[in-house]
Amino acid sequence: MDIIGVIFNLSGTMIPDRELHPEAWRLCIEDLIMRDISNNDERSYIEGKDSRSILEHFLGTGLTETMILQFQEEKDRIYRNMIVNRHPDLITGLTGFLDYLSKASVPMAIVTTQPMQNVNLIFDEYEFFRWFDWDHVIMMSDGIVRDPHPMLYKQAAKQLQVTPGHCLCFASLPSEIKAAYDAGILNITRLTESPLPTEEEKLPGVIKTIRDYTDLKM
């Protein structure tokens, strides 16, 4: 099937910020509980966990939605400071690939579960407006749940005016891959720093696994 549009997940396939989010939570919570959090506790109770689960483990149950939102906003403020102060390089080869797609007039979209303030900062820091129209950025704040969800990818395809089956999606997390596949995207390229998986270990919809964009043939 011909590929007409390309969809990127912002975190992990464009900007290598996966480790920044749990670190930001750790710093946020250490300030609240006034003690250090061990590496083991970060791996067990922060990495891959949702905001409520993280906060209830360290602060106890009974937190209101308003309190969770306030703590989440503080964590995101810490994350934004990390982006500004550390300015991690984009995934290797990404800018060249985006230039290639732009010159070929291939429509592109971004999906993300990050809040708008984070996305705004990232767009400014990395000048993503060179390649993307703002209406081709689909965020969880667009009335969609915070976890990766098929509606994110369906909405992205809709904005590109193509069917999901005619899209190529770049993803890194299994949850993103599942959401894209459930949205009808059958051409998914996975980015991972882990050893490349065998055929049996590939997830549904994944047609290629790469370490960065220099692995692509253009």
C-alpha positions as CSV (number, residue, x, y, z in Angstrom):
1,M,0.0,0.0,0.0
2,D,1.3,3.5,-0.9
3,I,2.3,5.7,2.0
4,I,0.7,9.2,1.7
5,G,1.3,10.7,5.2
6,V,3.8,10.3,8.0
7,I,3.0,10.5,11.8
8,F,5.6,11.0,14.5
9,N,5.3,10.5,18.2
10,L,7.0,13.5,19.7
11,S,8.8,11.8,22.6
12,G,11.3,9.1,21.9
13,T,11.1,9.3,18.1
14,M,11.9,13.0,17.7
15,I,13.3,14.2,21.0
16,P,15.1,11.8,23.3
17,D,13.4,12.8,26.5
18,R,12.1,9.5,27.8
19,E,14.4,9.6,30.8
20,L,13.6,13.3,31.6
21,H,10.0,12.6,32.7
22,P,10.8,10.2,35.5
23,E,13.7,12.4,36.6
24,A,11.4,15.4,36.7
25,W,8.9,13.4,38.8
26,R,11.7,12.4,41.1
27,L,12.8,15.9,41.7
28,C,9.3,17.1,42.2
29,I,8.4,14.5,44.7
30,E,11.8,14.7,46.6
31,D,10.9,18.4,47.2
32,L,7.5,17.4,48.5
33,I,8.6,14.6,50.8
34,M,11.9,16.3,51.7
35,R,14.0,13.1,51.3
36,D,15.9,11.4,48.4
37,I,14.2,8.8,46.3
38,S,16.4,5.7,45.5
39,N,17.1,4.6,42.0
40,N,15.2,1.4,42.8
41,D,12.1,3.3,43.9
42,E,12.3,5.4,40.8
43,R,12.3,2.3,38.6
44,S,9.6,0.6,40.6
45,Y,7.2,3.4,41.4
46,I,7.8,6.2,38.8
47,E,9.0,4.9,35.5
48,G,6.1,4.0,33.2
49,K,3.5,4.9,35.9
50,D,0.6,7.4,35.6
51,S,0.5,10.6,37.7
52,R,-2.0,9.3,40.2
53,S,-0.1,6.1,40.8
54,I,3.2,7.9,41.3
55,L,1.7,10.5,43.7
56,E,-0.3,8.1,45.7
57,H,2.7,5.9,46.4
58,F,4.8,8.7,47.8
59,L,2.1,11.0,49.2
60,G,-0.7,8.6,50.1
61,T,-4.3,8.2,48.9
62,G,-7.0,10.8,49.0
63,L,-5.5,13.2,46.6
64,T,-8.0,15.3,44.7
65,E,-7.9,15.8,40.9
66,T,-7.0,19.4,41.5
67,M,-4.0,18.4,43.7
68,I,-2.8,15.9,41.1
69,L,-3.1,18.5,38.4
70,Q,-1.0,21.0,40.5
71,F,1.7,18.4,41.2
72,Q,1.7,17.4,37.5
73,E,2.1,21.0,36.4
74,E,5.1,21.4,38.8
75,K,6.7,18.2,37.3
76,D,6.2,19.6,33.8
77,R,7.8,22.9,34.9
78,I,10.8,21.0,36.0
79,Y,10.8,19.0,32.7
80,R,10.7,22.3,30.7
81,N,13.7,23.6,32.6
82,M,15.6,20.5,31.7
83,I,14.8,20.9,28.0
84,V,16.0,24.5,28.1
85,N,19.1,23.9,30.2
86,R,20.2,20.6,28.7
87,H,18.8,21.0,25.2
88,P,19.1,17.3,24.2
89,D,20.0,16.8,20.6
90,L,17.2,15.6,18.3
91,I,17.2,11.9,17.3
92,T,20.2,11.4,14.9
93,G,19.2,11.9,11.3
94,L,15.8,13.4,12.1
95,T,16.3,16.8,10.6
96,G,17.6,15.4,7.4
97,F,14.6,13.0,7.2
98,L,12.2,15.9,7.8
99,D,13.9,18.0,5.1
100,Y,13.6,15.0,2.7
101,L,9.8,14.6,3.5
102,S,9.2,18.4,3.2
103,K,10.9,18.6,-0.2
104,A,8.9,15.6,-1.4
105,S,5.7,17.4,-0.1
106,V,4.8,14.5,2.1
107,P,2.2,15.6,4.7
108,M,3.4,15.1,8.3
109,A,1.8,15.2,11.7
110,I,2.9,14.9,15.3
111,V,1.0,13.1,18.1
112,T,1.8,13.6,21.8
113,T,0.4,13.1,25.2
114,Q,2.4,16.1,26.5
115,P,0.5,19.3,27.6
116,M,0.5,22.3,25.4
117,Q,3.1,24.3,27.4
118,N,5.6,21.5,26.9
119,V,4.9,21.2,23.2
120,N,5.1,25.0,22.7
121,L,8.5,25.1,24.3
122,I,9.8,22.1,22.3
123,F,8.6,23.7,19.1
124,D,10.4,26.9,19.9
125,E,13.6,25.3,21.1
126,Y,13.9,23.0,18.0
127,E,12.1,25.2,15.4
128,F,9.7,22.5,14.4
129,F,7.7,25.0,12.6
130,R,10.2,24.6,9.8
131,W,8.4,21.3,9.0
132,F,5.0,21.2,10.8
133,D,1.8,23.2,10.7
134,W,0.4,23.7,14.1
135,D,-2.9,22.1,13.1
136,H,-1.0,19.0,12.4
137,V,0.0,18.6,16.0
138,I,-2.4,16.4,17.9
139,M,-2.2,16.7,21.7
140,M,-3.9,15.0,24.6
141,S,-5.3,18.5,25.5
142,D,-7.4,18.2,22.4
143,G,-10.1,16.4,24.5
144,I,-8.3,13.0,24.2
145,V,-7.1,11.0,27.2
146,R,-3.4,11.4,28.4
147,D,-2.3,7.8,27.7
148,P,-1.5,6.9,24.0
149,H,-4.9,6.3,22.4
150,P,-6.0,5.3,18.9
151,M,-8.0,8.6,18.6
152,L,-4.7,10.5,18.6
153,Y,-3.6,8.7,15.5
154,K,-7.0,8.7,13.8
155,Q,-7.2,12.5,14.4
156,A,-3.7,12.9,13.0
157,A,-4.6,11.0,9.8
158,K,-7.8,13.1,9.5
159,Q,-5.8,16.3,9.7
160,L,-3.5,15.0,7.0
161,Q,-6.6,14.1,4.9
162,V,-5.5,10.5,4.5
163,T,-6.7,7.2,5.8
164,P,-4.8,5.6,8.7
165,G,-3.9,2.7,6.4
166,H,-2.0,5.1,4.1
167,C,0.1,6.5,7.0
168,L,3.6,5.5,8.2
169,C,4.0,6.0,11.9
170,F,7.2,6.3,13.9
171,A,6.8,5.1,17.5
172,S,9.0,3.8,20.3
173,L,6.8,2.5,23.2
174,P,4.7,-0.6,22.9
175,S,1.7,1.4,24.1
176,E,2.2,3.9,21.2
177,I,2.6,1.0,18.7
178,K,-0.6,-0.7,20.0
179,A,-2.6,2.6,19.8
180,A,-1.4,3.3,16.3
181,Y,-2.2,-0.2,15.2
182,D,-5.6,-0.1,16.8
183,A,-6.2,3.1,14.8
184,G,-5.7,1.2,11.6
185,I,-2.1,2.1,10.9
186,L,-0.4,-1.0,9.5
187,N,3.0,0.5,8.7
188,I,4.8,1.3,11.9
189,T,8.6,1.9,12.3
190,R,9.9,1.4,15.8
191,L,12.8,3.4,17.2
192,T,14.7,1.7,20.0
193,E,18.1,1.8,21.5
194,S,17.7,-1.7,22.7
195,P,19.1,-4.7,20.7
196,L,17.0,-5.1,17.6
197,P,14.2,-7.6,18.1
198,T,13.8,-11.0,16.3
199,E,10.9,-11.6,14.0
200,E,9.0,-13.3,16.8
201,E,9.4,-10.3,19.1
202,K,8.1,-7.7,16.7
203,L,4.8,-6.1,17.7
204,P,1.7,-6.0,15.3
205,G,2.0,-3.4,12.7
206,V,5.8,-3.0,13.1
207,I,7.4,-3.3,9.6
208,K,10.9,-2.1,10.6
209,T,13.0,-1.4,13.7
210,I,15.7,1.2,13.7
211,R,18.0,2.8,16.1
212,D,17.8,6.3,14.5
213,Y,16.9,7.8,11.1
214,T,20.3,7.1,9.6
215,D,19.1,3.5,9.3
216,L,16.5,4.6,6.7
217,K,17.2,4.4,3.0
218,M,16.0,7.6,1.3
